[in-house]
Structures are given as structure tokens and as C-alpha cells.
Amino acid sequence: MKQFHLPKVLFFSSSISLLLNFFSSAQTVDSVKVIHPDSIYARLSEGEKRFARNAVSGLELPDGLEARLFAAEPDVINPINIDVDHRGRVWALESYNYRPAVNGKSELGVGDRIVIMEDKNGDGVSDVTKVFYQGPELNAPLGIWVMGNKAIVSQSPYVWLFTDTNGDDVADDKEILFKGIGGTQHDAGVHSFVFGPDGKFYFNYGNAGRQLVDGRDRPLLDKYERPINFRQYRQGVVFRCDQEFRNVEILAENFHNAFEVAVDSYGTMWQADQEEPGNEGDRVSYVMENGNFGYIDEMNGNSWRVNRTNLEDEIPRRHWHQNDPGVVPNLLETGSGFPMGATVYEGELLPRRFWDQVIVADAGHNSVRAYPVVNDGAGYKSTGILPIVDGKRDKWFRPTDVCVAPDGSLIVSDWYDPVIGSNRMKDRGRGRIFRIAPKDTLYKIPVYDLTIPEQAVKALQSPNLSMRYLAWNACVKHGWNAEPMLEALFRQYNANPKLRARALWVLNKIEGFNSRNLDIGFRELNPNLRITTLRAVRQRNSDPIEYIKRLSSDPNPQVRREAALAINHNHTYEALDVWLWLARQYPGNDRWSVEALSIGAIGQWERIFPAWLEKAGSRPGATAAGKDIIWLARTRKAIPFLEELAADTTVSFKSRLRYFRAFDFFNAGYEKSQALLNVTKVRSSDRVAVSKLALLHLDKSYVANSQQGLSALNALMDETYGTSDYIDLVKRYEPATETNRLFQLAISKSNDVIGRDAGALLLEQAGVTYITDKLGTLGNDKKSALLASIQTAGSAESIYILRAIALNSAEPASVREDAVRYLGASWPGEEAVVKLLKNDQLDDNLKKAALEGVKNAFREEIKKELAPYFPKPAEEKAEVTPVEETKQKGKKRRRRGV
């Protein structure tokens, strides 16, 4: 097996030697010297701050907690993801070969490693490091999950299962579990697996994942034994599968790039999702089953940047289409960071304020944080942020993952780099693992004999997932021999309800399980245990409707939410009755509840909405609950009621925007368009604004075939000319009458975004011939302006036109220089410039202009190809001594015959 070794760097697990060197920074309080970490760290040089021996000094922790340097370089380099096994050993997945296209290829020429680090004496510091596996196929992997002698490693396009068959801590066998996943060398590919309390595995991929098949190229089947159609799912997806890796379920969709799903003992899912950088839109989500989480527009796939009706006031909320019907709300927006690994802390070693909280490693914020969660109607809300580890002093601290060890301490991996995001890394020689625990706490790992039922049930109560995985399977294997202990734990009413929930999950899996415990679960005072019971029944029973009905009148809105989610794709009459009863209890103004009702009604609105209308009375839109249900309903039968709500002049215009947005979710051309035109006829003080909005939502086919619609469209385009609304209208309806006005807008506003939008749209709709004909009739200034308007289009047509003008010797020099300068304004254009330079097709003036256009190229490979063509800075030129200069002048004179 190939391995690589980096030069050894001396490091220590504590900063004792550092403290001794800086007693001068201490202050005396009651005759006791107190060393201030800020003062110590500030005295270090930049180089000293990077030493592993000073790693802990760069961190800040809350009172009562301390960080210990568990391991560092060279034992571990660039840890991207970790797991802690049942023995307390830390398994680190390295990503040394990250993004070679941006960061340059690894000079080592070998694959990445999986290393195992073990603390033998309980001092919280690794004593032994072993390489479990290294091979060329490991190329910037993203996730690892350890289960005994096996490790699941996620790296698009594969998910591998590595197995140590002989107990020497070296992988002997490798199997492909899944393949065909998008996102090779991409942060948004497939991520790590985790173990759920139901005995299943949960995992996710980001928006580059797209699809997967099993290791034998067979399509995956849904719970109805049908091949999963991945085209119907959007962007990032959360999955669940059994331990045989065959039965795969899609649990939620439309995320951007969530690195890890965390599952608590009730089976509730949580994850942090990354925004597109720079918009402060990172979020933490409660993953509501079968929910759409709003990264792209549900109907047309548009990004958050595309203007839409009822646009959210805050950019972070716009990022996730939070005002759209059918989108699950965010738990919390956390700003511009880089959230990665996550866990739910179900231990008791840390202070109580961290118990049962969602904890996220955020490399962008240089921190590991807990996000306390409380109930909020049928969902949840976060009460704020609890910092656990903060790198305020050391901005190189880049936590990538956080796991719970068997003793309840936290293990944190640190990528350690001055940069994060934009696919970049600057440090390839460092990486750290920290243990977070109360001060002076030894790292003592409990040992269980899982062959004994009592011991297996005790191990099931571990805060560590790997231990719980082994214990769960041991309990199921013991079967009825473990049943008395499991039942005793479940019925221990003063015990932690999450431990009771774990016992119920296992009882539910034991062959011949007696349903009396389910009956007890449905009567539990704790609503989370009632929710757990329903979830367990759904996995056990193919037709759980009788159990769902038992909870449809539950006084707790979260339990009723779970009942609504449980009837998703249930087309029985009993399920219809459950939905109607849940809707009757819905009070309104609870987004979590109404989105759960929406999920329960997916694919069934045509039968659900008329039945609801019969129960809702003569004015279904008169109540807050009725307004919400009409807003959500996906059936043509809802259109007249949407029209009524959109035209209600007793309500503010802003409050009615959501009903106009709801029209976008219908393909019903005539009914929708006629309703919108009817709204324009209502007399009110805001009639002009309402008319604009209504016409923007007219169905395309209706406009094309209706004189009334065309007249309305033309009037609106006249009114909005020169704005983004105008561009949206032309892009949507493609009227042939607008070519000349697009041209005028392109050349008059070529230096503005609106002008470039007009130029790109003009090229797309009128074509290359139109543009080239126009270029032949224009003076130099307007010709350059037209070329400027298409510079960012990045299409094959725009590249062709700009390149052709640049190389046309018949064109004026100033126009040619502008064309080649504009050519570098897009990524495809940068590549075209490189080719022109390599083929020596540009004279000096054109070359200078071309280099001006690409001087801010982002991609590392493009910058390397361009580097030889840029003039070298003066300081890089070889220094010439006075004697050498005299000799060179003499040579020049001799060549000249002097």
C-alpha cells in the first residue's frame, strides 16, 4: 500500500512551555498569577502562531471547557471529515488532493488517506496513528462513517465500503456501494453517512450530486418498488437507506450544499446548508420529511437571483425562496460562513446548556457552535447561538466536522488554512484534531460486552453513534432475550426521553414484537415520544392509517404535523378524512403546520381541495387558515379564490403579493390569465401597480393567442422599458416587435447590467446575423458599445462575434482592441484568449488589450496559461552588475561595427 510521509514537526498537546516563556504578561490576582491567552497569543510571531504546539492558545472556549490537541501534522493533514468509533479512536479522512484544477496538482502523486488515531493512556492526546487506507482512487473525499471494522467513504462518483477482515486496522477489502454520483472534485457531491435510531443510514449530496445507482449499476427502487426518477428531484437531496444499501428513500430536496445530516433519537433530521458565497444566506434546517427547501424555483429552476413576485425583504431569505408556497421555512439564517459537519449532542459530559442541541462546525466563521432549539407551533425556532470553540485569535482555525466520543466529549477536526471557500486552499502541510471537554477530564472510554443483552442495552445509551450502531444490531440479534431490558428502559418514565425513544426503535425491529409498547407510546405525555411511535409504526406497517388517525386529534401541533406528513401519497378515503380533520384544526399563521398539510396533499389536491371547500363554508378565504390553504393549493379549482384574494382592496398591496406569486405555480393557461386580467379591472388607489403585477404573470400561450393579452403586454413593456421588468417580459414572451428597442438599450447602457442583459438577450433572440449586420452599419463608438453589451454572455455566438471582430484587419484598430478586451469577460472567452495567444494571432496592441481583459482571471489553470504573456515585474528581472553592464554595452557596439 502506498503511503506518503511529510517532514516531522515537533508539537505538544498543551501550551505549558509557551506559558513559561511569557510570565511577564501575567497579572497578579490574590497572589495567584493569571496568564491571559490573548496576551500570550498576541506576542507570537506569525510563524510561531502556525506551530501545532500553539494551536490551543489560538482558540477561545466558554467557561468550564477546555481544548486539548488530540493530534496534528504530520499525523493528520487537511482532515475534511472525521468519525469516532466505539473505542474512542478518531478516524480522519484527509483531503490533501483538493481541487487540483484550482490549487495545483499534488506533488506527491498519491491518493488521500484514512488515518486512525488512538489515545492509549486517556490524556486526550493521540499516542498511535495508523493508516487504514491510502490509494489513488481517494481524491479529495468528503465523508466517512465508521461501524466496527468497516468504514463507508463518500467521494463522488462513488460511495465505498472498506473492510478490515483480520483486525490489523488496515483495509483488506473494498466494495462499491453506490456510483454514478455527480460532483467529482466538488464540495457539493456526496457526503458522509450517519446512523439513525431506526437502524438505517442517512446521507446526502449537494446540488452537484444529481443521481446514483447501486454498485452493480442497477437503478435504485423507491418504497413502491419503482425505479427512482431522479429528474423529478431538485438540487441537494437527503437520503435514507437500510443496512443492506438497497432500499433507498429520498426524504427531502432542493438544498444547495449541506455537508452532513444529523439525526436525533426521535428520528428528527437537522442539517446546515451553504449559500452561494457572499450573501449571508447560510442556514440551519429542520428537515421536514418530503419537504422542498427552496434553493431553486420549483416551477422553472430559476436561482434566487432572478426577480420574482413577493420577493423576500432580506437577501438570506431570498436565497431559499422563503415566501413561496410549498417551501419549508428555515430554522435559522446564520450569515456568510461555511457550515460543514454537524451532530446532535445527546451526551451529558458537556454543560447542560449544550445537551440535545444541534452543533455545527463552521469553517467560515472559524467556530463550532450550538444552535439551541425550542418548539414553535408545529415546528421549531432557534433561540440564538452558543459558541463552543471560537478561532477569534487564530483565523486559520477551520473546523470541518464535529463528532461525539463515547465519553461524551466533542472531537473537532480542523482543516487549518488561511482561506476557505472559492475552492481554494493555501496550506497543505497542516491539520489538527481537538478534544473538547470539561477541564481536567480524562478520556475514558466505556467498554461493553455486546454478547450480553444487558450490556448491549447499556451500550445503546451511549452518546456515540458508532457505539449505538453496534449496540442496536446486537440488541436486535438478541431479540426476545434483550426485550425485558429494552422494555424496562422504555417504561422508565423518569429517564431521558431520548433514551426511551432509542429503546422503542429497537423494540419495533425485534421479530414478533408485541404492539403493547406502541400503544403505550401513543399515550405518552411527551409529544416527541408520540411522534417517535408514529414514525416507528410507519416503518413497520405498510398501511399505518389507523395509527395516524389516533394522532390526528392530538392537542400538540407538532404531533398533528407528523400525522399530516404521514399521509403523503396515501390515496385512501381514510387519509382524506385525516387531512380534512387536520385542516379543520389548523388555526392559521403557522408556516410549519400549513407546509405539513401541503406535503400531505402532494399529488392529491384535485380531490382534497373540493372536499375542503365543502367543509370551509361559503367564504373559505375569510379566515387566516383558509387564506393559507388557498395560497398553497395546487389545483385549478383554487384559481377563482386566489383571484378574489388578489383583488381584495381592503388588504394592503404588499400583503396580497403572495397570492400573485401563487399564480406562478399553475400551468392552467386560460383560467389563470383570465383571472389575472380580471384583477386589473378592479378600481383602487393601487390599480396601476396591481395591473403591472398581474400582466407580469400572464401565461405565455395566452398572450401569444389573445389580442387582449397582447395589448396588455405591449402597454406594460412601454411602461417598464429600461428596467429589469422589461427584460423579464421580453425574455419570457419573446415578442418580435422588441428587437430594435433591445438594440437601443444595449448600445445606450452597455456599461450597465441592464445594457449587458439587453445585449445578451438580443443576441439570443435575434441571432448572430442580426448583430453582424448591425455592426456593419455603426460608427466606431456604437460598434464598440454593441460589442460591450454581449461581453458577459459567454455563449458560443458571443465568443464567435468578438473573436471575428478582433481578428478582422479591416476593422478600426480601436474596435479590434475593444473586441479582444471584451472577449475575456467570460470564462469561455478567457479560454478563447488563451488560444489566440498560444497561436500568436495577436499583434502587440491587441495582445496588450487581450491581457487587460483577462488580468482578473479567477481559475488557477487559466492564470498559469496566461502568466508567460504578462510582462515580468521589474524586481524579477536579473540584476546586472556595473562590470557586466559595461561588457554588454561593448558587445552591442561590436555588433553595430563601432
N, C-alpha and C positions, 0 to 999 in steps of 0.2 A: 504494500500500500504506500502510495506517495504521501510524503509529508513535507511541510516547509517549516523552517526554523528561522526566527528573527533574532537579532542580537539581544542578549540578555540585558535587562535594565534593572538595576537594583531598586527595590521598593520595599516599604514597610507597611504593616497593617495599621499602624497608628501614627500620630504625629508627635510622639514623645520627644524624639531627637530634635524636631523642629522647635518645640516649645522651649527646650533647654537653651536654644540659641537666641531666644527673644524674651528673656525675663525682663529686659529693660522696658518692654511695652506693657508690663503688668501694673495694676493698681492695687493698693493695699486696702482691704475692707475687713475691719475687725481682726487685723493681724493675719489675715489669710490672703495670699496672693491670687488674684483672679486674672487669667490670661484672656484677652479679648480676641476671638478668632479674626474679626475684621482687621484689627491692627496687625496681627501676625501675617495674614494673607497679603495685606497691602504692602508689606515690606519686601515681599519676594519679587525677584525679577520675573519677567515674562517667561523666561526659560525654566526657572525653578518652579513656577506655578504648574507647569506641564508634567512635572515628575509625579510618578504614581505615589510616592511617599507623602506628597502634599494633597492628594486627592480629597481626603475627608475634610481638610481645612477649607476647601473651596465650597463646601455645602452648608446649608442652613437648615436646621430641623426644629420642630416645636419642642417646648419644654418636655422633658421626660423621655425623649427618644434620642438615639444616637445612631450614627452610621459607622459601619466597620467595612474596611476594604477587604472584601472576600477574595477577590482575585484581580489581577491586572496584567498588562502586557509583560512579557511575551506569551504568557499562558493563554491569554484570550485577546483577540484582535477584532475590532469592529463587530461586536455582538449585536445582531439585528433582532433576535428573538431568543427567549430562554424558556426553560421549564425546570421545575424542581421535582425530583422523583420521590418515592415513598421513603427513601433512605436519607433524604435531605441533600442529595447531591444535585449540583446545578449543571444542567445541560445547556450549553450555549451554541447557538447556530451563528456562525460567522458569515459575514458578507464582505469579505476583502475585495472580491472581484465585482464591485458595484459599478454599474453604468460605465463600461469601458469606452463607449462612444463619446461620453462627456468628460470622463475623468482620466482617460488614457488606459491602455491595457496593463494588466498586472505584469510586472517584470519577472514574477516568479513562475508564471506559465503553468500553474497547477490550480486545481479546484479548491473550493472552500471547505471548511472543516466543521465537524460536530465535535466539541470537546466536553468531557465530563470532569467536573471539579468537585473534590470531596474534602470536607473538613473532618479530620480524623480525631482531633482532641477537643472539639466543642468550643473553641475560642472564637468562632465566627470568621475564621480565615482558612482558605483552602490550603491543604497540605499536599494533595496529589492531583495532577492533571493528566488525563488520558485522552488520546484521540480516538473517538468512537468510529469516525469515518472521515475520509477525505478522498475526493475523486473529481475528475474533470467535469462530470455532469453537474456537480454542485457549483452553481454560477449565480451568486447573489440570491440565495434562497430567502424566504420571508417568514416561515413559520415552522415551529417544532412542537410536538406533543408527545410526551413520554409515558409509556404504560408498561412498567416492569422491564422486561428485556427487549422491548420494541420501541421504536420511535417513528412517528409519522412526520415526514418533512414535506413542506409545501413550497413548490417553486414552479411557476408556470413554465412550460405547459404540462407539468406532471405533479402528482402527489405520490410520494414513495413511502413504502413501509420497509424500514431497516430492522433487521432482527439479529440479535446476538444469540446464537444457538448453543454456545458452550460455556457461557458465563465468564468470559475473559474481558468483557467491556469493549469488545471490538465487533463491529457488524460483520456477520458472515453471509447474510442473505439480503437481497434487495428485490422488492416486488413493486410493480407499478399498480397503484390503486385506481387512479384517475389520470386521464390525459386529455389532450386537445384543448387545454385552457389557454385563453389569450393572456397577454401581458408578460411575455418573456422579457427579462431585464426591465421590469416595470413595477413601480411601487403598488400599482392598482391591480396586480394579478391575484392569484390565490394565496390566502393567508392561513394562519395556524388553526388546528383543530383544538377543541376543548371538550371535556367530558361533562355531560348533563346529568341531572339527578335521576332522569328516566332511563339511564343506561345507554343513551345514544350519544353520538358525536355531533357537535355543532361546529360549523366553519363558515367562512365567507370568502368572496372575492370582490375586488373593486371593479370599477367600470370598464377595465380592460379585459376582464375575465371572459365574458360573453357566453361560454358554454363549456360542457365537459362530457366525456364518455367514460366508461369504465376501462380498466387496464387491458381489456381484450377488444376494445373498440366497439363494444356493444352500447346501444343507447340506454340511458337510464330511464326507469319507469316511475311514474307517479303512483300515488296510493290507489289509483283506479286501474293500475297495471297498463297504463298507456305511456308511450314514449314521451318524455318531457319535451315540449316545444319551447326551446329557449328564446325563440324570436319574440314570444309574447311577453317576455320579462325585460325590464328596463335596467340598464346600468348595473351598479353593485347589488349583490344578492346575498342573503343569509340562507344557509342550508342546514338540514338535519339528516343524518343517516344512521342506520343500525350498525352494530359492531361487525357485521359481515360486509359492510360498504356497498350493499346492493340497493336497498330501499332508500332512495334519496327524496327528500321533500324540500321544496322552496318555501321558506317561511316569510320572507319579506323582500322587497325590491326597491330599486330606484335610490340607492345610496351612491355617493361619489367614491370614497375610498376609506372604508372602515377597516382598521388593521386587525381587530380581534373582537369577536362577540363574547360577552361574559354572561354566564347563566347562573342564576342563584338557585337555592334549593327548592324553591317553589316552581321552578321551570320558567321564570320570567327572564327575558333576554334584554341585555343592555349593550350598547356599543357607542364609541366615539367616532365621528365621521369628519374627514378632512374636507375643507372647502377648496375652491380654486384660490391659490395664494394671493394674499394682499387685500382681502375683502372682509376680514374679521368675521368669517362665517363658520368657523369650526363649531361642531355641535355634539351634544350627548343625547342619545335617543333611548327611550323605552321602545323596544322592538315589538310593536303590536303585531300579532300573527296575521299574515296575509295582507299587511299594510303596504301602501305606496308612500314612500318617504320623500318624493318631490324633487329629486335632483334635476330632472329634466321635465319638460312639459309632457303631460300624459298623452295628449292628442297628437302633437306634431313633433315631439322630440326636441323642441327648442330649448336652448340653455336659459339660465336665469337672466342673462344679459339682454335677451330680446324683450322689447317692451310688450306689456300685456295690460289688460284692464284690471283694476283693483290691485295695482302694484303695491307691495308692502312698503311702508314708510322707511324701514331700516334695511340696509343692504344685506346684513346677515340673514334676515327673514326672506328677502327676495331670492337669495341663493337656493332656498329649498321650497319655493312656491307655497309658502305657508298660508296664503289667502285663497288657495284653490280648493274647491270641493273635492273630497276624496283623497286628501293628503294628510297623513298622520302628523300631528304637531310635534315640534321639538321639545325635549325636556328642558334643554338649556343651550344657549349660544355662548361659546367660550372664547371668542375672539380669534385672532390670527396666530395660530400656533402650529403644531404638527403632532396631533394626538396619534399614539400608536397602540402599544399593548394595554389591555385592560383586565381587571378582575373585580369580583365582588368579595370583599373581605368578610369572611364568616369565621374568623378566629376570635380569640379573647386575650391574646398577649398584648396587643396594642391598646392604648387608652380607649375607653368606652365610646368616645365620640366618633371613632373610626369603625365601630362594629357595624356590619351589614351594609356598608357603604360601597358605592361604585368608585373604584380607584383607577385612574388613567395615567399612564406615562406620556407626558407631552414634551417631545424633544424640542419643539419650537419655543415653548415657554420655559425651557430649562428646569422642568419641575415634574414631580409626581404629586398628584392632587387627588383628594377625595371630594366627591360631589354628593353631599347629604341629600336624601330624597324623602319627601313626605307625600302623603296622599293628596290628590287634588281632583275632586269629583270622581269620574271614572278612570282617571289617570294619575299622573304624578307631577310634582314640581320639585325643583332643587332649591334649597334654602341658601345656597351660596357655595363657596369654595373653601376647603380645608387643606392648606398646604401640608405635605408630609416631608418632601425633600425639595429644596429650592437651591438652584445654582446661581443665585444673585451675584455671588462673589466670583464664580468660575463659569463664564458664559460658554465654555466648551462642554459643559455637562449636558449631554443629550440622551436622556433616558428613553430607551426604546421598548422596554417591557417591564412588567411588574408581576410577580407571582407570590403566592402564599406558601411558605415552607411548612412542613409537618408540625413544627413547634409554634406556628402562628406568627412568626416573623415575616417580614417582607424581603424578597430578593429582587433587586433592581439592576437591570443591565444598562450600561452607559456606552453609547457609540463613540463618544468623546471626539468632538470635531468643532472647529470654529464656525462651520456653516451647517445649515440643514435646509433641505428643500431644494427646488430647482435642479434636482438630480445630481447635485454636486457633493463632493467630499474633498477635504484638503489634507486630512491627516490619515495616514494608512498604517501607522505604527502603534496605535494605542487602542485600548478598550478596557473597561472596568466593570466589575460586578460588586455591588454593595449589599450588605445585610442591614436592614433597618429593624431595630428592636428597642425596648426599654433599656436604659443604661445598665451596664454590668450584667446583662442577661446572657447566660451560656447558650450555645447552640446544641441543645439536647433533643435528639430525635426519638420519639416513642417507637417501640418495637412491638409488633403484634404477630401472633401465630394464627394465620388466617385459616388454618385447617381446623381450628376450634371455633364453633359457631359463636360463642360468647365473645371471643377475641375479634372475630370478623365484624360483629355488630359494633363493638367499641371503635374499631378502625374506621367504620362508616361515618363516625362522628368527627373525623379529622378535618381540619381546615384546608388540607392539601388535596388537590384534585387527583393526583396520581395515586395517592393512598386510597381515596374514595373509590376510584375505578377498580382497584384490586379487591377492596372490601365488598363493593357492590356485586361483583361477579362471584366472589366467594360465598356471599350470603345466598344468592340465587342458586348456586350449586348445592349448598347445604339444604336448601328447600325447607321442608317442614321441621327439620332439626333447628333451624335458625328462627322459625316463625314465633315461638314464645318470646324470645328476647326482642325481636323486632316489634311485636305487638305491645310488649311492655314499654318500649321506648315510645311508640306512637301514642299510647294511652297515658303517658306521664305528663299530665296536664300542666304541671309547673315547669316543665322542661322548655328549652329553647324551641320555639315552633318550627324553626328551620331544620332542626334535628328530627323532630317528629315527622316533618314532611319527607325527609330522606327515607325514614323507615316505611312510610306509606308507599313511596315509589317502589321500593324493593318488594314489599308485600304484594303489590299489584302484579309483580312479574313472576312470583312463585307459582309453579304449576299446581292447580287445584285450589287456588286462593279462595278463601271464604269471603263473601261480599260484606260480611258484617262490619268490617273496618271501613269500607266505603260508606256504609250507612252512617257510621259514627262521624266520618269525615264531612259528610253533607250537613251534619248538625253542629259542627264545631263553632264555637264563639268567634274564633279568629277567622276573619274573612279570607286571609291568604291560604288557610288550610282548606276552606271550602273550594277556593279556586284550584288548589293543587289536586283535590279529589276529582273535580270535573276534568282537569287535564289528564289525570291518570285513567279515568274511565274512557275518555276519547281514544286513548292509545290501546286500550284493552278491548273495547267494544266497537264493532263496526257500525252499530246503529244505537248511539247513546241518547236518542231523543228523549226517552223517559227521564233520564237523569238530568238532561238540560232543562226540561220542564220544571223539575223540582227546584231549580235555582232561578227561574225566570221572574219570580216574585220576591227575590231576596232583597232585604232592606238596604244592602250595601251596593252602591253604584258600580264598584269595581267587579263585584261578582256578577252583576247583570251584564256588564261589559263582556265578561268572559262567556256568558251564555249567548250573547249576540255573535261573538267570534266563532262559537262552536257550531252555528248553523250555516256557516259559509258553504255554499254548494250543496246544501241539503234541500231537496226539492219536494219534500213530503208536505202534506197538509198540516201535520203537527208542527213542522218548522215554521210554516207561515203563521200559525196561531202564536207561536213563541215570539216571532218578530213583532207582530201587531201588539202583543201584550207588553213587550219591552218598550215599543214606541209610545204606547199609552202612558207609561210611567216616566218617560223622558221629560224633564221639566224645561229643557231649552238652555241655551247659553253654556253648554258643556261640550267643548270640541271633542274630548276623548269619547264621550258617550255617542255622539252623533256619528263619528267616524267608525266606531264599532258597529253601529247599525248599518252604515254604508257597506262595510266589509261583509256583514251577514247577508246583505241584499245583492251582492255581486252576481250578475247574470240572471237575477230574478225580479228586477224592477217592474217588468211588464205585468206580472201577477201581483206583486206586493203593493205597488202604488194604488191601483184601483181599489184593492181591499182596504188600504189605509184611508182612502178618500171616503169610503162608506162609513168608517168609524169616526172620521175627523169632523163631521158636521158640514154645514153649508158654507162656512168661511174657514177653510183649512189653513189659510195663511194669516189668520188673525192672531195666533199665539206665537211666542218665541220658538217653541218646539216645532210648530207647523212650518214656520219660515225656514228653519234649518233643514227639515226633511225635504221640502220643495227644492231648496238650493242644491241638495245632494242628489235628488232623484235622476236616474239616467233612463228616462222614458219620454217619448213624445207627449204622452198624456200630461206631463208636468208643464209643458210649454205655456199653455194659457195662464197657469197660476204664476209662472215666472214673469210673464208679461204684466200681469196685474201688480206684482210686487215691484217690478222695474219702473212702472208708471205711477207709483204711489207718491204723489207730490206732498203728502203730509210728512214724509220722511226725507231727511237730508240727502242730497245728491251723493255724497260720499258713502252713506250707508247703503245706497242702492247699487253701488258699483259691483258688489259681489253677485248680484242677480244677472247683470250684463255679462260678467265673466262666466257664469254658469251656462249661458247660451253657447259658449265655445265648445262645450262637451257634447254637442248634438250634431249629428250629420243629417238631420231632418231638414232638407233644404227649404221647401216651400213653407211649411208650418213655422219654422224658426224665422225666416226672412219676413214673412207677413206679420208675425208678432212684433218684430223689431220696428218695422215701418209703422205699425200701429202706435208704438210708443212715441214716435216722433211727432205724432199728431196731437199729443196731449198738451194743452196750453199750460204753461207755467213760467216762472221767472227764469228758470234754468233750461228752457226749451232748446236753445242753441247747443249748449253743452251735451244735453241728452241726445239730440239729433246726431251730433258728431259721433258719439259713442255707439249709438245704435247702428249707424251706417258702417262703422268700422267692423261690426260683427255680422254684416250681411253675408249670406252664403255665396260662394264664388259662382256656382252654377246658376243661382237665382239672378245674380247681377248680369251675367252674360246673356240671359234669355228674357230679361224683363226690362221694358222701357222705363218703367217706374224706378227700378233698381239702378239702371244706368244713369238716369237723370240725377238721382240722389248721390251716386258715386262721383259724377263729374262736378257737382256742386261742392262736395266735400273736398275733392282734390284741389279745386280752385282756392278754397279757404285755407287749406293746410300746406300749400306749396312752399317749399323751402324748409320744411320741418321733417322730423323723423316720422311723424304720422303719414306724411305724403309718401315717403319712401316705403313704409309698410303697406300702404294701399296699392302702390304700383307693383310692389313685389308680389302681393297676394293676388291681384286681379289681372295683371299684365295687360293693361289697355294699350292698344296700338297707337292711340292718339297722343301718348305721353312721350314719345321718343324725342321730339325736339325740345320739350321742356326739361327732360333729363339731361340732354346735351348742354343746354344753357346753364343748368345748375352745376354740372360737372366742371365746366371751364370757369365759371364765376366764383366757385367756392372750392377750388381744387386743393387749397391748403388746409381745408377744414374737414372734419369727419364726414359731414353731410355731403360735401362735394365728392369725396372718395367713395362714399356709399352710392351716390348717383352714378359715378363713372363705372364702378363695378357692375351695377345693375344695368346700365346702358349697354355695356359690352355683352352681358349675359343675354339680354333680350333682343338687342338689335344685331349683334354679331360682329365678327371681325371685318367683314366687307364694309359695313356702315362706318366703323371707326377709321379704317384706312382711307375711305373716300373722303371723310371729313378732314383728315389730316392733310390731304392733298389740296384742300381749299383754304386752309387757315394761314394767317401770318405766324411768324415765329413765336410770339408771346402766347397766343392762344393754342398753338400747336403744343408747346411745352405744358401749358395748363391741362390740356386734354390727356397728355401722357401722364402727368402727375396724378390725375384723377383715377387712373387704373393701376397705380403702382403697388397698392397693397392687396389687389385682387388675388394674386398668387395662382391664377388659373393658367392652363397651357396657352390659352388665347392671349392673355395679357403678356405673358413671357415672350410669345412669338412676336407681338407687335413691338414691344420695347426693344427687343434684340434686333429686329429688322431695321428699325429706325437708326439704332446705334451704329450699325454696320453699313448703312446706306451712304456712300460717299457723296451722293447728290444732295443730301440734306445739309442745311447750315451746320457749322461746327457747334454752335451753342445748343441747338436742338439735339444733336447727336450726344453731346455731353450730358444734357439733362436726361435723355433716354437711358443711357447706361448707368447714370447715377440712380434713377428711379428703379432700375432693374433689381437692385439689391435690397429693395424694401420688403421682400417676402422671402420665405425660406426656399421655395423653388427658384426664385430669382437669384438668391445667393449662389445656388449651385450652378446656375447659368453663367454667372460672372466668373466663377472658378474655371469653368470650361473655356471661356473666352480668353482668360489669362493664360491658361496652360497651352492653348493653341496659338498664342501670340497673335491674336486677331485685333488687338487694340494698339493704336499709336500712343505716344506719351500723354497727350492731353486726355484722350479717352480713358487711358489706364488710370490717370490721376482721378478722374471723375468717378470711375467704377469703384476705386478703393474708398473714396469718400462715402459712397453708398453702402459699403459693407463694413465700415470701420467698427460698427457696433454689433457685429455678428455674435450670436449667443452660443451656437453649438461649437463644442471643442474641436471636432474634426474639421469643421469649416475654417475655424481660426487657424488651425495648423496648416491647412492647404493655402490659406491666404498669406500667411506670415512671410514667405520668401519675397513677396511682391511689395511689401511695405518697406520704405526706407528705414535703415537701421538708425537708432538714436545715436547722437554724436558720441556719447560716452562708450558705446560699444565698438567704435572704430579703433583699430590698433594704434597705440601711441607710437610716435616716430621721434627718435632722439635727434638732436641737432646735427650729429655726425651723419646719421642715416639720411636726414633730410638733404644735407649737402651732397651726399653720394647720389641720391635720386635726382637732384637738380642737374648734376653733372651728366648723368645718363640721358636725361631729356635733351640736354644741349648737344650731346654726341649724336643722338638720333636725329636732331634737327640739322646736323652738319656744322655746328658752331665750334 
